[in-house]
């Protein structure tokens, strides 16, 4: 048997031999299936191993890892992970394959049980007849919405909502306090990672916009110099070429700068 040491003493869990390395997911699932009580500190320690893997991954992989982990430690037939993007909650990962809904399905904050959790940043657990909950809203894209039980937990970072994790079961299921604490703790860990990825994405987007602006300004200057036209006329020419060729202003500007560089390079070589 596997013995867990804590201030509560040793406890045997799950039928594993002492000294055997057990994956955190296997350990937690075994623990949840036993009648023993696991101290809160022991659960946090086990989550640390998962957090380490999450911290080293890309955001898409982080979300997939979270869904996989949650579906392993808590018995569920469905697990969804929504990420707050602007004013919408976007479905970004799912235990069950939903190519028609993942990255496409959007909910407004306050819409359905998921939206309520996002609005008030509080978990909701419905043991049975989830569709009778006054906050419930049916989405035809997801057959899981007809399942009996529902657990929804917010993902938070420094008190700010960044997403929501949903678990659903076909049959009635009373979610234990241990299950909800584990998911809530994971929610805090993932919330920080999602927030970091969001900030990095915003910084990257700002950098790209700045680079594009500089490139357009350079191309505009080249047109002014080569064609002896005004700044306004040069900008209007870039816009017109962008519309006619159905390419971005950056692409048009890049082509102009490249052509000018090649032309000057050849001139220098001839001299």
LINPEZI-V226134 format. One record per pair of residues at least 6 apart in sequence whose C-alpha atoms are under 7 Angstrom apart, sorted by the first residue. I is the first residue (numbers start at 0). J is the second residue. Records with the same first field share a line. If there is no record, write none. Layout:
I->J ; J
This chain:
0->11 ; 12 ; 13 ; 14 ; 15 ; 16 ; 17
1->11 ; 12 ; 13 ; 14 ; 15 ; 16 ; 17
2->9 ; 10 ; 11 ; 12 ; 17
3->9 ; 10 ; 11
4->10
12->29 ; 30
13->29 ; 30
23->45 ; 48
24->68 ; 71 ; 72
27->72
28->71 ; 72
50->188
53->61
58->193 ; 196
62->92
63->92
66->78 ; 80 ; 93 ; 94
67->94
70->78
73->178
75->166 ; 167 ; 168
76->167 ; 168 ; 169
77->94 ; 95 ; 143 ; 166 ; 167 ; 168
78->93 ; 94 ; 165 ; 166 ; 167
79->92 ; 93 ; 94 ; 164 ; 165 ; 166
80->90 ; 91 ; 92 ; 93 ; 163 ; 164 ; 165
81->88 ; 89 ; 90 ; 91 ; 162 ; 163 ; 164
82->88 ; 89 ; 90 ; 91 ; 161 ; 162 ; 163
83->89 ; 161 ; 162
86->107 ; 108
87->105 ; 106 ; 107 ; 108
88->105 ; 106 ; 107 ; 108 ; 162
89->102 ; 103 ; 104 ; 105 ; 106
90->101 ; 102 ; 103 ; 104 ; 105
91->101 ; 102
92->101
100->140
106->114
107->114
108->114 ; 115 ; 117 ; 118
109->115 ; 117 ; 118
111->134 ; 135 ; 136
112->134 ; 135
113->151 ; 163
116->122 ; 123 ; 151 ; 152 ; 153
117->153 ; 160 ; 163
120->153 ; 160
121->152 ; 153
122->151 ; 152 ; 153
123->150 ; 151 ; 152
124->149 ; 150 ; 151 ; 174
125->148 ; 149 ; 150
126->148 ; 149 ; 171 ; 172 ; 173 ; 174
127->147 ; 148 ; 171 ; 172
128->147 ; 148
129->147 ; 148 ; 149
130->145
137->144
138->144
146->167 ; 168 ; 169 ; 170
147->168 ; 169 ; 170 ; 171
148->167 ; 168 ; 169 ; 170 ; 171 ; 172
149->166 ; 167 ; 168
150->165 ; 166 ; 167
151->163 ; 164 ; 165 ; 166
152->163 ; 164 ; 165 ; 183
153->160 ; 162 ; 163 ; 164 ; 186
154->160 ; 161 ; 162 ; 163 ; 186 ; 187 ; 189 ; 190
155->161 ; 186 ; 187 ; 190
156->187 ; 190 ; 191 ; 194
161->190 ; 193 ; 194
211->249
214->249 ; 252 ; 253
215->249 ; 252
218->252 ; 255 ; 256
219->230 ; 233 ; 234
222->233
223->229 ; 230 ; 233
237->248 ; 251
238->248
241->247 ; 248 ; 251
